[in-house]
Amino acid sequence: MDGGYLHVANGDSTAGTLRDADVPGRVVNWADALTDGPVPDVDHAELRRVRARFWSDKGFVSFADAASMHEAWDRDLQSFTDDDEVVVWCEHDLYDQLLLLHHLDTFAGRRPRAFSLICIDRFPGVSRFIGLGQLRASELASLFPARERLTDAHVALGRAGWSAFVGDDPRAIERFLAADLSPLPFMAAALGQLLQEYPSARDGLPRTERRLLEIIAAGDSSFGSLFAAWQASEATPCYGDSSIWWRLRDLAGGPRPLVAMGDPSSVPRREAAISITDDGRRVLAGQLGWLTICPFDRWIGGVHLTSANAWRWDAERQRLVRPPG
């Protein structure tokens, strides 16, 4: 690849394939999973620190290595000064739509000379498209000529959506969804899915936890088979295996766990046995509330949810409701 374009990839797989593709320019990667952990309304330097602390606390890498990785991502993202055009590559799922909001907000204050987007939810010949990482170099290259020029309307929506996501009032997402989001055609569905990750008003279960319990209730599972079944059940799977593992560990925690898990230190993670408990069946049936029997502590963007103050998702009314009491 040679000059003129800065391609912003959504992960290592896409970045690696793009570097082999017949597309002019250079490739950088920005791949923070904003679906997990705190994403508060702070400046870029503080956000890097918060995100690095989250990933180091999860045991992925040391804090120093995580901070260095985030600094490199941001530095690469801002390295477009000598490039004629910035091209953002992403797909339709929640993970990528949050990346898109981040990039639109980031470039709003310092615009490239030209700014464009490649964002798809399907590809010819791929029966079940779930991401750009499925495509070969020649297939990625075929998308480049059809890239969409990003306008002031896209950038304004991106800034508004990012502000809603990082704010501490979850109703801001609902207000954003009431706007005309047609310039970003996959955003409404993705953020609608995000709202369903709030604890349910019925049983306290976020959408993903409920689906995992349903799969486990159909028969004891190893983690590897459970993750594969979860992916197959999702129209737009947006979580990696580590995210699903953390959610299962939460379900297995507290004084009254909803699942039982084998010791992950004694077998590879993919072989860890997982089964549903009696309390898990009661919660799944709506007879118990998960947040009433187990501690809950989670961030969704800039909103910190705990058992005592968690906003709930009311599926019947399709809206968030205030914490009880």
N, C-alpha and C positions, 0 to 999 in steps of 0.2 A: 504494500500500500504506500502511496506517496501523496503529499500535501494537499491542502485545500479543504479537507473535511475532518471534523472530529466526530467520531461515532461513539455514542455513550451506550454501552451494553448493559444488560440487566442481570448479568451473572457470568461466572467463569466459562461455562459451556458456550454461551452465545459469543462471548468475547473471543474465545479461542477459534471458533469456526469462522467468525467474521475476519479474523486476521488471515485466514487462508482463502477468503473469498475474493473474487475479482471485483472489488469495490474500492474506489480511490479514497485515500485519507488514512488516518490513524485511529486506533481503537483504544478506548479506556473503559474501565469497568466501575460501576457503582452499584453495590449489591447488598446493602443493609436490609435485613428482613424487618421492615417497619411494622409488620403484623404482630411482632412480639416485643414485649417490654415497653418501657417508658419512652415517649417521644414528646417531650414538653415544649412549650412555647418559649424557647430560649435562643440565644444567638448561636452561630455555627460552631464556635469554639466550645461552648458549654454543651451543645448537643453532642459533639464528638465525645466529650468526657462522659456524659450520661450513657451514651450507647456503648462506649468501651467498657464502662463499669458493668453494665448489664451482661455483656457477652463474657467478660472475665468471670463474673459471679456464676454464670452458667457453666463454667469450666471449659469453654471452647479454647481460649488462649489466655495468656497473661494480660493484665491491664495494659502494660507497655506495648505489647504487640498489637492489641486491639486498637489502642489509641493511634499507633503508627499506621495501621491499615486505614482507619477512618481519615486521618490526615492526608494520606496518599490519595484516597478516593476524592476528597474535596479538592485537593490540589490539581488532580487530573481534570476534574470537572470544570475548573476555572482556567484551564490552560488553553483556551480557544482564541486567545488574542490574535494570533497570526493565521487563524483559519478562516476560510470564507463562509463556512456553514457548520452548524452543530446539528447532528442527526441523532435523535433519541430512538432507541429500539426497545420495544416492549410488547406485551400481549395483554389480554383482556382480564386477567384474574386480579384479585385484590392486591396481592403482593406487588404486581407491576403497576397497577393504577395508583398505589401510594407512592411508588417511585416516581411516576409521572407527575403527581402533584408536587413532590419535592423538587423535581428538576424545573418545572414551570415557575415555582416560587423562587428558586435560586437564580434563575436567569432573568427574572423580572426586573431586578435592579441593575443588571449589567448585561444587556442584550447582545447576543452575537449578531454579526452582520446579516446572517440568514439563519433561520431556526426551523427545523422540520422534524417530522415524526413518522415512524413506521410502527403501527400498532394493529395487530390482527387477532382474530379469534378463530381462524381456519386457514387451511392451506390445501390447494388441489392435490388429491391423491393421499392425503393423510386422513384416515377415517375418524380418528379421535385426536384432535389437535389440543394439546395442553400447554405447549410452549415452544418458543423459538429454538430451544435446545434440541428439539427433535429434528430440525432441518439440517440438510447438508450445506456446504459452502455455496454451491451453485444455486440452491434454493433460496438462501438468504440474499445472494446477489440479485436474484430476480425481483426482489421486493424493492430494491433501491430506486429504480426509476419512478416508481409509483408513490414515493414518499409524499406526505402532506405538508404543505407550508403552514407553520404555526403563526397565527395572527394575534393581534392585541386581545381579541375575544378569548382565545385559548389561554393566554397568559393571565388575564384577569380572572378567569374561572379557576385556574391553577392556584393563584394566590388565595382566592376565597376558600377553595377546598382545603388547602394546606392549613390555613388559619383555623378552619373548623376542626380539622383533625387534631391539631396540636393544642387546641384550647381545652380548658377544664370543664366546659359545659357540653355534655354530649348532645344536647338539643341543637347545637350549632350544625351538626351533621344533618339533622332532619331539615333545618332551614335551608341548608345548601342544596339538599335533594329536591326542594320545592322550586328551585331555579331552573331555567332552561339550560340543560346540560348537553344539548344536541351536538355542540362542537366536540365534546368528549364522549363518544357514543357508548363506551363501556363503563363509564364512571358510576352511573346510577345503580347498576346491578351490583358492582363491586362494593360500593358503600352500603347498599342495602344488605349485603351479606355481612359487612362489618357490624351493623346494628344488631344482627341476629347473634353475634358473639357476646352480647351482653347477657347476663343471667336471665333466664326465662322467668316471667311473672308466675308461671304455673308451677315450676319445680326447681328453679334456681340453676338449671343446666344451660350453659351456652350451647349454641347449635352444634358445634363440633363434638363436645362432650356427649351430647345426647346421641349423636350418630355412632360414636365409638361404643357407647353402652349398648345400643341396639345390635351392633355387630357382635359384640362379646356375648350378649344374652342369647344369641342364636347358637352358641357353642364356644367352649373354651378355645383360646387362640394363642399362638405364639405371636410375638410382636411383629415379626416379619410378615406373617400371613394377615394379621390385623391391619397393618399399614397398607398392604396391597389391596385389601378389601375396601378400606376407607377411600383410597385413591380412586378405585373403580366406581365407588358409589357417588362420587362428587362430579358434578358437571364441570366445575372449574376448581380443581384442587389447588390451594394456594399455600399450604403449609408443608414444610419438609419433615423428614422423619424425626428430627430432633424436637421440633415443635410439638408433634403428636406425642412423643415420648414424655415431654414435660407435662402435658395435659393428663396423660395416664398416671404419672407420678402424683399429680394433684388429686386425681380421683382415688388413688390408693392411700392418700395421707389422711391425717386427722384422726379423731377418736372413733369415728364410724365410717370407715372407708367404703367406697362404692365398688371398688375392684380389688382383687388380690393379685399380687405380682410376685413372680419368682425372684430370687436374689440375682440381680443383674451382674454381680461381681463373680458369680460362679459359672455363668454361661455367656456366650456372645449375646449382645442385645437382641438381635433378630430372633434368637431362640427363647427369650424370656417368656415364661408361661403367664397368661393373664386370664382371669376368670371374674365373673360378676358375683358380688356378695348379695345377701338377702336385702340389705339396705339399698344396694344398687338397684335391685328389682323394684323396691318400693318407690324410690325416687323416680325411676323410669315410668312407673305406673301413675305418678302424680300423687302418691299417698304420703310422701315426705318431701320437704324442701331441702335441697343440698346445702344451701347457705345457712340453714338453721341447725344443721348437725355437724358441719365441718367448717373450719376457717377458710376464708377466701381472700386472696390478695393478688390483684392483677391490674396491669395497666392496659388500656386501649387508647393509643395515641397519647393525648395529654390528660386523660381521665384516669385517676387512681381509684380503683374499685376495691372495697373490702366488704366483709360480711355485713358490717353495720351500715354502710352508706351506698351500697351498690344500686345504681339505676337498673331497672329491669326492662326486658323486651316483652311487650304484650303482643303475642302473635295474632290474637283475634282482632285487636284494634290497629295492628301494624304501626305501633308507636312505642317510644320509651315512656316509662312511668317512673315516678319518684320512688325512692326507697321507702319501704313500709315505715310508718311512724314519723 
